[in-house]
Amino acid sequence: MQYVSNKVQDAMGPVPTATKPEYKHREDGSTMRALAWFGNKDVRMVDAPIPDISEDKDVIIKVTGTTICGSDLHLYHSEMLALQKGDILGHEFMGIIDRVGPAVKTLTPGDKVVVSFQVACGTCKFCQKKWSSMCDKTNNSSLMASMYGQRDAGFFGYGHMTGGFPGGQAEYVRIPFGEVNCLKVPPGVSDEQVLYLSDVLPTSYHSIMDTRVEKGDIVGVWGLGPIGQACVRWALLKGASKVYAIDKVPSRLAMAQRADGQVIPVDFSKVDVIKTIQDEVPSGLDVCIDSTTFHEPKTMLHKVEKALMLETDVSETPNEMIVLAKKFGRIGLIGVYSGFTNHFNIGALMEKGIRFIGNGQAPVHLYWQEILNEYIVTGKFDVTSIVTHRVDIEDFPELYKQFDKRVAGVSKVFVQTKASEAPGQGFPQLSKVSDWADEVM
């Protein structure tokens, strides 16, 4: 359990407290604002101790930008194992170096950095290949090892199944192996342009690269949250001739659509996805990307099985992709799945020779320099196309509620702190969730 001030109360009642924080904190007792988890749909702003240097290679950053990610909703719904009350959430963030450990040589206080969502050691066999998400040394979860056979790297703000590292939906964060897990931001680049190098941009790029989208391919993308929106753009940048963008939220479908007709929106609540796409592409899709989620069954069968805990994940989207993929086609799973599913169409997978690829947690370190230099600095990937709002850190609890409702018009939200810069050119100005929620629903 992370420490939470026993003075903090909110409309939900007194905040539970712990007598001893799990991380080293400043001896002067100074506190920061942070978003913490307390149960199903129960996240609260709290006063928590500001972290301090614990290991020689640590850095402490003062957060200047953070955000909410679709995968945070799994925590919000208590669907990730090993969460503890008071855990500080958030895995996508950036900031200014505030303190450095004695072994840190390449970072100094005042440097602007973006932080990868995974904690990598930099020296194991996976880190040497920049497969930072698979680091062998930073996650001590025996639960993950028993479920999956091996452990992923530690992740910020994702509970104790991923190492229990306090997250970035806070004003300060301790970064282990700081020189490995922080990327310096070049001058002249706004915070909004680089914040999403922490997760959403490398994650979406990885799905396209790992599933091997090639020039001329016809691609299907299931799920048009921030990851799916970025996948659509990456697929086109890699030469896809057409992208079918599948969702049911009108604003998401509209956001993905392009005037040149290369993106075809498909509303799965109104049409049969399989019939619609088969009628237009009878030979099948070259590549299918699943950027959806395990926790939203569509059919009554899966709703019942999930309610009875007979499965953790739903196979409906993978089965649609297996049917729609061409023979020897490629399917990538970048959406977060966590456990076991029923009624998976394994026969069609084998008979059609489909390459069914678990993309895994994206190795941010493999891609973030490339994305920064070749796509963001050059303007080839316009980050303004995915950032829809800017709010203050104190709005986080309400933001979770509205994000969970899939409020129309909301994609990536830049969340500012007291240390943030002014909005960058072309990015949203500050607003309050209470002001825009009703307007855009």
C-alpha positions as CSV (number, residue, x, y, z in Angstrom):
1,M,0.0,0.0,0.0
2,Q,1.2,3.5,-0.8
3,Y,1.1,6.2,1.8
4,V,-1.9,8.6,1.7
5,S,-2.3,11.5,4.1
6,N,-4.8,10.8,6.9
7,K,-5.9,14.4,6.6
8,V,-7.4,13.9,3.1
9,Q,-11.1,13.5,2.7
10,D,-13.5,13.8,-0.2
11,A,-17.1,13.2,-1.0
12,M,-16.5,9.4,-0.8
13,G,-15.5,9.7,2.9
14,P,-12.3,9.4,4.8
15,V,-9.4,8.2,2.7
16,P,-7.8,5.0,4.1
17,T,-4.2,5.4,5.3
18,A,-1.1,3.4,5.6
19,T,1.4,4.1,8.4
20,K,4.4,3.4,6.3
21,P,5.0,4.3,2.6
22,E,6.7,1.7,0.4
23,Y,9.0,4.1,-1.2
24,K,11.7,6.3,0.2
25,H,10.4,9.9,0.6
26,R,11.8,13.3,1.5
27,E,12.7,13.7,5.1
28,D,11.1,17.1,5.4
29,G,7.7,15.5,5.0
30,S,6.8,17.5,1.9
31,T,3.8,16.1,-0.1
32,M,2.5,16.1,-3.7
33,R,-0.8,15.7,-5.3
34,A,-1.4,12.2,-6.8
35,L,-4.2,10.1,-8.2
36,A,-4.6,6.8,-6.2
37,W,-6.7,3.7,-6.5
38,F,-9.0,2.5,-3.7
39,G,-11.4,0.0,-5.4
40,N,-13.7,-0.5,-8.3
41,K,-14.4,2.9,-10.0
42,D,-12.9,4.5,-6.9
43,V,-9.9,6.8,-7.7
44,R,-9.1,9.9,-5.7
45,M,-6.7,12.8,-5.5
46,V,-4.6,12.5,-2.4
47,D,-1.6,14.0,-0.7
48,A,1.3,11.6,-0.8
49,P,5.0,12.0,0.1
50,I,7.3,13.3,-2.6
51,P,9.7,10.4,-3.5
52,D,13.4,10.7,-3.0
53,I,16.5,9.0,-4.5
54,S,16.5,5.4,-3.3
55,E,19.2,3.9,-5.6
56,D,22.4,5.4,-7.1
57,K,20.9,5.3,-10.6
58,D,17.6,6.9,-9.7
59,V,16.3,10.2,-10.9
60,I,13.3,12.1,-9.6
61,I,11.2,14.0,-12.1
62,K,8.8,16.9,-11.5
63,V,5.9,16.0,-13.8
64,T,4.9,18.5,-16.4
65,G,2.5,16.3,-18.4
66,T,0.6,13.2,-17.8
67,T,-2.5,11.5,-19.2
68,I,-5.0,8.7,-19.0
69,C,-4.7,5.7,-21.2
70,G,-7.4,3.2,-22.2
71,S,-5.5,0.4,-20.3
72,D,-5.9,2.5,-17.1
73,L,-9.6,1.5,-17.3
74,H,-8.6,-2.1,-16.4
75,L,-7.4,-0.8,-13.1
76,Y,-10.3,1.5,-12.7
77,H,-12.6,-1.5,-13.0
78,S,-10.4,-3.6,-10.6
79,E,-9.7,-6.1,-13.4
80,M,-5.9,-6.2,-12.9
81,L,-4.7,-8.5,-10.2
82,A,-2.5,-7.4,-7.2
83,L,-3.7,-3.8,-7.0
84,Q,-3.5,-2.4,-3.5
85,K,-5.5,0.5,-2.0
86,G,-3.5,3.7,-2.2
87,D,-1.5,2.6,-5.3
88,I,-0.6,5.7,-7.4
89,L,-1.7,5.2,-11.0
90,G,-0.4,6.4,-14.3
91,H,2.2,5.0,-16.8
92,E,2.3,7.7,-19.5
93,F,4.1,10.9,-18.3
94,M,7.0,13.3,-18.7
95,G,8.7,16.1,-16.8
96,I,11.8,18.0,-15.7
97,I,14.6,16.3,-13.8
98,D,14.5,17.4,-10.2
99,R,17.1,15.2,-8.5
100,V,19.6,12.7,-9.7
101,G,21.4,9.8,-7.9
102,P,25.2,9.8,-7.5
103,A,25.7,7.3,-10.4
104,V,23.8,9.4,-12.9
105,K,26.1,11.2,-15.4
106,T,24.1,12.1,-18.5
107,L,21.1,13.8,-16.9
108,T,21.1,16.9,-14.8
109,P,18.4,18.9,-12.9
110,G,16.3,21.0,-15.4
111,D,16.6,18.6,-18.3
112,K,13.2,17.9,-20.0
113,V,12.6,14.2,-20.4
114,V,9.8,11.8,-21.4
115,V,9.7,8.5,-19.5
116,S,8.9,5.1,-20.9
117,F,6.0,3.3,-19.2
118,Q,8.2,0.3,-18.5
119,V,11.1,0.2,-16.1
120,A,14.1,-1.3,-17.9
121,C,17.5,-2.1,-16.3
122,G,19.5,-1.5,-19.5
123,T,21.8,-4.4,-19.0
124,C,19.9,-7.7,-19.3
125,K,19.8,-9.7,-22.6
126,F,16.4,-8.1,-23.5
127,C,17.5,-4.6,-22.7
128,Q,20.6,-5.0,-24.8
129,K,18.3,-5.5,-27.8
130,K,16.2,-2.5,-26.6
131,W,13.3,-4.9,-25.9
132,S,12.7,-2.8,-22.8
133,S,9.2,-4.2,-22.1
134,M,10.7,-7.7,-21.5
135,C,13.4,-6.7,-19.1
136,D,14.3,-9.6,-16.8
137,K,15.3,-7.6,-13.8
138,T,12.7,-5.0,-12.8
139,N,9.6,-7.0,-12.0
140,N,9.6,-9.4,-9.0
141,S,5.9,-10.5,-9.4
142,S,5.6,-14.2,-8.7
143,L,2.0,-14.0,-9.8
144,M,2.9,-12.9,-13.3
145,A,5.6,-15.6,-13.5
146,S,3.1,-18.3,-12.5
147,M,0.4,-17.1,-14.9
148,Y,2.5,-16.4,-18.0
149,G,5.7,-18.5,-17.5
150,Q,7.9,-15.4,-17.4
151,R,7.6,-11.8,-16.2
152,D,7.4,-8.7,-18.3
153,A,9.4,-5.6,-17.2
154,G,8.1,-3.5,-14.3
155,F,5.6,-0.9,-15.3
156,F,4.8,2.4,-13.7
157,G,1.5,2.8,-12.0
158,Y,0.0,-0.6,-12.9
159,G,-0.1,-2.4,-9.6
160,H,2.0,-5.1,-8.0
161,M,1.7,-7.6,-10.8
162,T,4.0,-5.3,-12.7
163,G,6.4,-4.5,-9.9
164,G,4.4,-2.0,-7.7
165,F,6.1,1.1,-9.0
166,P,4.2,4.3,-8.1
167,G,2.9,5.9,-11.3
168,G,3.0,9.2,-13.1
169,Q,-0.5,10.6,-12.4
170,A,1.3,12.7,-9.8
171,E,3.4,15.7,-9.4
172,Y,6.7,13.8,-8.8
173,V,7.9,10.3,-9.7
174,R,11.0,8.3,-8.9
175,I,12.5,6.7,-12.1
176,P,14.8,3.7,-11.4
177,F,17.7,3.4,-13.9
178,G,16.9,7.0,-14.9
179,E,19.5,7.2,-17.7
180,V,17.9,4.2,-19.4
181,N,14.3,5.1,-18.9
182,C,14.3,8.8,-19.7
183,L,14.6,10.3,-23.2
184,K,15.8,13.9,-23.4
185,V,13.5,16.2,-25.3
186,P,15.2,18.5,-27.9
187,P,14.7,22.2,-27.8
188,G,11.7,23.7,-29.6
189,V,9.5,20.6,-29.1
190,S,6.4,21.1,-27.0
191,D,5.4,18.8,-24.1
192,E,2.3,17.7,-26.0
193,Q,4.3,16.5,-28.9
194,V,6.5,14.2,-26.9
195,L,4.4,13.1,-23.9
196,Y,2.9,10.2,-25.9
197,L,6.3,8.7,-26.7
198,S,5.9,7.3,-23.2
199,D,3.3,4.7,-24.5
200,V,0.7,5.4,-27.1
201,L,2.9,6.2,-30.0
202,P,5.5,3.4,-29.6
203,T,2.7,1.0,-28.7
204,S,0.7,1.7,-31.8
205,Y,3.8,1.9,-34.0
206,H,5.0,-1.5,-32.6
207,S,1.8,-3.2,-33.6
208,I,2.1,-2.0,-37.2
209,M,5.8,-3.0,-37.4
210,D,5.5,-6.3,-35.5
211,T,2.5,-7.4,-37.6
212,R,4.4,-6.1,-40.7
213,V,2.1,-3.7,-42.5
214,E,3.5,-3.3,-46.0
215,K,2.8,-1.0,-49.0
216,G,-0.5,-1.8,-50.7
217,D,-1.9,-3.8,-47.8
218,I,-5.6,-3.7,-46.9
219,V,-5.7,-3.4,-43.1
220,G,-8.5,-3.7,-40.5
221,V,-8.2,-1.9,-37.1
222,W,-10.6,-2.9,-34.4
223,G,-11.0,-0.3,-31.6
224,L,-10.6,3.4,-32.2
225,G,-9.4,4.7,-28.9
226,P,-6.1,6.5,-28.9
227,I,-4.1,3.4,-29.8
228,G,-6.4,2.5,-32.6
229,Q,-6.5,6.0,-34.0
230,A,-2.7,6.0,-34.0
231,C,-2.6,2.6,-35.7
232,V,-4.8,3.9,-38.5
233,R,-2.3,6.7,-39.1
234,W,0.8,4.5,-38.9
235,A,-0.7,2.0,-41.3
236,L,-1.2,4.7,-43.9
237,L,2.3,6.1,-43.3
238,K,3.6,2.6,-43.9
239,G,1.8,2.4,-47.3
240,A,-1.5,0.7,-46.6
241,S,-3.9,1.2,-49.5
242,K,-7.0,1.1,-47.4
243,V,-7.9,0.8,-43.7
244,Y,-11.1,-0.4,-42.3
245,A,-11.6,1.3,-38.9
246,I,-14.1,-0.5,-36.7
247,D,-15.8,0.9,-33.6
248,K,-19.3,2.0,-32.5
249,V,-18.6,5.5,-31.1
250,P,-19.5,8.0,-33.9
251,S,-16.9,10.6,-32.9
252,R,-14.2,8.0,-33.0
253,L,-15.3,6.8,-36.4
254,A,-15.4,10.4,-37.6
255,M,-11.9,11.0,-36.2
256,A,-10.4,8.1,-38.1
257,Q,-12.1,8.8,-41.4
258,R,-10.2,10.7,-44.1
259,A,-11.5,12.7,-47.0
260,D,-9.5,10.7,-49.6
261,G,-11.4,7.5,-48.8
262,Q,-8.5,5.5,-47.6
263,V,-10.1,5.0,-44.2
264,I,-13.5,3.2,-44.2
265,P,-15.4,3.5,-40.9
266,V,-17.4,0.5,-39.8
267,D,-19.9,0.8,-37.0
268,F,-20.2,-2.6,-35.5
269,S,-23.4,-1.6,-33.7
270,K,-25.2,-1.0,-37.0
271,V,-23.7,-3.5,-39.4
272,D,-22.4,-7.1,-39.5
273,V,-18.6,-6.5,-39.6
274,I,-17.8,-9.8,-41.2
275,K,-20.4,-9.5,-44.0
276,T,-19.6,-5.8,-44.7
277,I,-15.9,-6.3,-45.1
278,Q,-16.2,-9.7,-46.9
279,D,-18.5,-8.1,-49.5
280,E,-15.9,-5.5,-50.3
281,V,-12.7,-7.6,-49.8
282,P,-13.7,-11.2,-50.6
283,S,-10.1,-12.4,-50.6
284,G,-9.6,-11.1,-47.0
285,L,-7.6,-8.5,-45.2
286,D,-3.8,-8.6,-45.4
287,V,-3.4,-7.4,-41.8
288,C,-5.8,-7.2,-38.8
289,I,-4.9,-5.2,-35.7
290,D,-6.8,-5.7,-32.4
291,S,-6.5,-2.5,-30.3
292,T,-9.6,-3.3,-28.3
293,T,-10.0,-4.7,-24.8
294,F,-10.8,-7.8,-22.9
295,H,-13.5,-6.5,-20.6
296,E,-16.4,-5.6,-22.9
297,P,-18.3,-8.6,-24.2
298,K,-20.8,-8.0,-27.0
299,T,-22.8,-11.2,-27.0
300,M,-25.0,-12.6,-24.2
301,L,-22.9,-15.8,-24.1
302,H,-19.7,-14.0,-23.2
303,K,-21.5,-11.6,-20.9
304,V,-22.8,-14.6,-18.9
305,E,-19.4,-16.4,-18.9
306,K,-17.6,-13.3,-17.7
307,A,-20.2,-12.6,-15.0
308,L,-19.7,-16.2,-13.7
309,M,-15.9,-15.9,-13.9
310,L,-15.7,-18.7,-16.5
311,E,-13.4,-16.5,-18.6
312,T,-11.4,-13.4,-18.1
313,D,-11.1,-12.3,-21.7
314,V,-13.5,-12.3,-24.7
315,S,-12.6,-13.9,-28.1
316,E,-15.2,-12.1,-30.2
317,T,-12.8,-9.7,-31.9
318,P,-10.0,-12.2,-32.5
319,N,-12.6,-14.5,-34.0
320,E,-13.8,-11.8,-36.4
321,M,-10.2,-11.1,-37.4
322,I,-9.5,-14.8,-38.0
323,V,-12.5,-15.0,-40.4
324,L,-11.7,-11.8,-42.2
325,A,-7.9,-12.3,-42.6
326,K,-6.8,-13.6,-45.9
327,K,-5.1,-17.0,-46.2
328,F,-1.6,-16.6,-44.6
329,G,-2.7,-13.2,-43.4
330,R,-1.4,-11.5,-40.3
331,I,-3.2,-10.7,-37.1
332,G,-1.7,-8.5,-34.3
333,L,-3.0,-8.2,-30.7
334,I,-1.9,-4.9,-29.2
335,G,-5.1,-4.4,-27.1
336,V,-4.6,-5.5,-23.5
337,Y,-5.7,-9.1,-22.8
338,S,-4.9,-10.6,-19.4
339,G,-5.9,-14.2,-19.0
340,F,-8.2,-16.9,-20.6
341,T,-10.9,-16.9,-23.2
342,N,-13.5,-19.4,-24.5
343,H,-14.8,-20.3,-28.0
344,F,-11.6,-19.3,-29.7
345,N,-11.7,-20.3,-33.4
346,I,-8.4,-22.2,-33.3
347,G,-9.4,-24.4,-36.3
348,A,-9.7,-21.6,-38.7
349,L,-6.5,-20.1,-37.4
350,M,-4.7,-23.4,-38.3
351,E,-6.4,-24.1,-41.6
352,K,-6.0,-20.6,-43.0
353,G,-2.3,-20.5,-42.0
354,I,-2.8,-17.2,-40.2
355,R,0.1,-15.6,-38.4
356,F,-1.5,-14.8,-35.0
357,I,0.9,-12.4,-33.3
358,G,0.7,-11.4,-29.7
359,N,2.5,-8.0,-30.1
360,G,3.1,-7.9,-26.3
361,Q,3.8,-4.8,-24.3
362,A,5.6,-2.5,-26.8
363,P,9.4,-2.1,-26.4
364,V,9.3,1.7,-26.1
365,H,13.1,2.0,-26.2
366,L,13.3,0.3,-29.5
367,Y,11.2,2.9,-31.2
368,W,11.0,6.2,-29.3
369,Q,14.1,7.8,-30.8
370,E,13.0,6.9,-34.3
371,I,9.5,8.2,-33.8
372,L,10.8,11.4,-32.3
373,N,13.3,12.2,-35.0
374,E,11.6,10.8,-38.1
375,Y,8.0,11.5,-37.4
376,I,7.4,14.1,-34.7
377,V,10.3,16.6,-35.4
378,T,9.6,16.3,-39.1
379,G,5.9,16.7,-38.7
380,K,5.1,13.4,-40.6
381,F,3.0,12.3,-37.6
382,D,0.8,15.2,-36.5
383,V,0.3,14.7,-32.7
384,T,-2.4,17.4,-32.7
385,S,-4.7,14.9,-34.5
386,I,-5.0,12.7,-31.4
387,V,-4.9,15.3,-28.5
388,T,-8.4,16.6,-27.9
389,H,-8.4,18.2,-24.4
390,R,-6.2,19.7,-21.7
391,V,-7.2,19.5,-18.0
392,D,-5.7,20.1,-14.6
393,I,-4.4,17.2,-12.5
394,E,-7.1,17.9,-9.9
395,D,-9.7,16.9,-12.5
396,F,-8.3,13.3,-12.7
397,P,-11.2,11.5,-10.8
398,E,-13.8,13.1,-13.0
399,L,-11.7,12.5,-16.1
400,Y,-11.7,8.8,-15.3
401,K,-15.5,8.7,-15.1
402,Q,-15.9,10.5,-18.4
403,F,-13.2,8.5,-20.2
404,D,-14.8,5.3,-19.0
405,K,-18.1,6.4,-20.5
406,R,-16.4,6.9,-23.9
407,V,-17.6,10.5,-23.9
408,A,-17.8,11.7,-27.5
409,G,-14.9,13.7,-28.8
410,V,-12.4,12.6,-26.2
411,S,-9.2,10.9,-27.3
412,K,-5.9,11.7,-25.6
413,V,-6.1,14.3,-22.8
414,F,-3.1,16.3,-21.7
415,V,-3.2,16.6,-18.0
416,Q,-1.1,19.5,-16.6
417,T,0.5,20.1,-13.2
418,K,1.7,23.3,-11.5
419,A,5.0,22.7,-13.3
420,S,3.6,22.5,-16.8
421,E,4.4,24.8,-19.7
422,A,1.8,26.8,-21.6
423,P,-0.1,24.8,-24.2
424,G,1.9,24.2,-27.4
425,Q,0.9,25.6,-30.7
426,G,-2.1,23.9,-32.2
427,F,-2.9,22.0,-29.0
428,P,-6.0,22.5,-26.7
429,Q,-6.2,25.2,-24.1
430,L,-7.1,24.3,-20.5
431,S,-10.6,23.3,-19.7
432,K,-12.5,21.6,-16.9
433,V,-14.1,18.2,-17.4
434,S,-17.3,19.5,-15.8
435,D,-17.5,22.2,-18.5
436,W,-17.0,20.0,-21.6
437,A,-18.5,16.7,-20.6
438,D,-22.1,17.7,-21.2
439,E,-21.2,19.7,-24.3
440,V,-19.6,16.8,-26.2
441,M,-21.8,13.8,-25.1
